[in-house]
């Protein structure tokens, strides 16, 4: 039996404000961090989990154009795009760092999105 990929989830507190039990979302979520704005996530916070053995980092950011902090989702997208290029240059599959734009404060779609990401990581 193959092991379940371990992932870290980072979510915007405004667009993805789910506060329920994390274990009901999906197995394999090693850590979950809510931030005020995904645009404020430092590059080190995205790379450190991968360095420490997490298989993937999934970011839930606000829908494009709907950030409470005006352009946070664009800042996050630029940062993720650059980090994906850096990962690729070092022989690490850039799909291990993924950003999903949307809005789901009740968390109804989170489990399926985490499961999709987990399945993609299994295929790598």
Secondary structure per residue as TSV (DSSP state, phi and psi in degrees):
chain	resnum	aa	ss	phi	psi
A	1	X	-	360.0	127.5
A	2	X	-	-79.9	149.5
A	3	X	-	-76.1	152.8
A	4	X	-	-76.2	130.6
A	5	X	-	-58.3	139.3
A	6	X	-	-93.1	130.7
A	7	X	E	-128.9	158.0
A	8	X	E	-114.3	135.4
A	9	X	E	-113.0	133.2
A	10	X	E	-122.2	127.1
A	11	X	E	-132.3	149.2
A	12	X	E	-71.7	131.8
A	13	X	T	-67.0	-27.5
A	14	X	T	-82.6	-50.9
A	15	X	T	-85.0	-22.6
A	16	X	S	-131.6	60.4
A	17	X	-	-85.9	24.1
A	18	X	-	-56.5	129.5
A	19	X	-	-118.6	7.2
A	20	X	S	-74.1	-177.9
A	21	X	-	-62.1	126.9
A	22	X	G	-65.5	-32.5
A	23	X	G	-68.1	-16.1
A	24	X	G	-85.3	-11.8
A	25	X	T	-75.3	-59.5
A	26	X	-	-172.4	145.4
A	27	X	T	-72.0	154.0
A	28	X	T	94.3	-10.9
A	29	X	E	-78.5	105.6
A	30	X	E	-78.1	-36.6
A	31	X	E	-148.5	149.2
A	32	X	E	-136.5	124.5
A	33	X	E	-125.6	130.1
A	34	X	E	-100.3	136.9
A	35	X	E	-121.8	158.1
A	36	X	S	-67.4	-36.5
A	37	X	-	-152.7	132.0
A	38	X	G	-64.5	-22.0
A	39	X	G	-67.3	-15.6
A	40	X	G	-93.2	-0.6
A	41	X	-	-71.9	124.6
A	42	X	-	-75.7	148.1
A	43	X	H	-55.0	-38.1
A	44	X	H	-61.5	-33.8
A	45	X	H	-68.1	-21.9
A	46	X	H	-90.0	-32.1
A	47	X	H	-87.4	-32.4
A	48	X	H	-58.3	-44.1
A	49	X	H	-59.4	-38.7
A	50	X	H	-65.7	-40.1
A	51	X	H	-63.8	-33.1
A	52	X	T	-86.5	3.6
A	53	X	T	107.1	-0.6
A	54	X	-	-68.3	141.1
A	55	X	S	-78.0	-26.3
A	56	X	E	-163.8	155.4
A	57	X	E	-121.6	124.3
A	58	X	E	-114.6	124.7
A	59	X	E	-109.6	128.4
A	60	X	E	-102.4	107.2
A	61	X	E	-110.0	163.3
A	62	X	E	-61.9	157.1
A	63	X	-	-56.8	139.4
A	64	X	T	-56.3	131.0
A	65	X	T	87.4	-1.8
A	66	X	-	-120.8	20.7
A	67	X	-	-70.2	135.3
A	68	X	T	-64.9	-21.4
A	69	X	T	-107.5	29.0
A	70	X	S	74.5	-59.0
A	71	X	S	-133.8	23.9
A	72	X	H	-60.2	-39.0
A	73	X	H	-66.4	-33.4
A	74	X	H	-71.3	-39.9
A	75	X	H	-61.0	-43.0
A	76	X	H	-64.6	-44.5
A	77	X	H	-60.2	-44.1
A	78	X	H	-61.5	-44.3
A	79	X	H	-63.5	-46.4
A	80	X	H	-63.4	-42.1
A	81	X	H	-60.5	-44.0
A	82	X	H	-65.8	-41.8
A	83	X	H	-67.9	-34.6
A	84	X	H	-63.4	-40.3
A	85	X	H	-64.4	-39.0
A	86	X	H	-64.4	-45.6
A	87	X	H	-59.5	-46.1
A	88	X	H	-60.1	-40.8
A	89	X	H	-64.4	-23.8
A	90	X	T	-101.4	13.6
A	91	X	T	78.7	18.1
A	92	X	-	-106.2	129.9
A	93	X	-	-59.5	120.5
A	94	X	G	-64.8	-15.9
A	95	X	G	-72.2	-5.2
A	96	X	G	-72.3	-15.4
A	97	X	E	-118.8	111.2
A	98	X	E	-130.6	143.0
A	99	X	E	-118.9	136.2
A	100	X	E	-121.7	125.0
A	101	X	E	-95.8	137.0
A	102	X	E	171.3	-165.1
A	103	X	-	-153.3	117.2
A	104	X	-	-152.4	74.5
A	105	X	T	-65.0	-21.5
A	106	X	T	-89.0	-13.9
A	107	X	-	80.8	15.9
A	108	X	T	-62.5	-31.6
A	109	X	T	-99.1	-5.6
A	110	X	H	-62.4	-46.8
A	111	X	H	-58.1	-43.4
A	112	X	H	-69.5	-35.5
A	113	X	H	-68.6	-39.5
A	114	X	H	-65.4	-40.6
A	115	X	H	-63.6	-42.7
A	116	X	H	-59.8	-44.5
A	117	X	H	-64.0	-41.5
A	118	X	H	-61.7	-43.0
A	119	X	H	-64.0	-40.1
A	120	X	H	-63.0	-40.4
A	121	X	H	-66.2	-37.5
A	122	X	H	-59.5	-35.1
A	123	X	H	-77.7	-13.8
A	124	X	-	-74.2	360.0
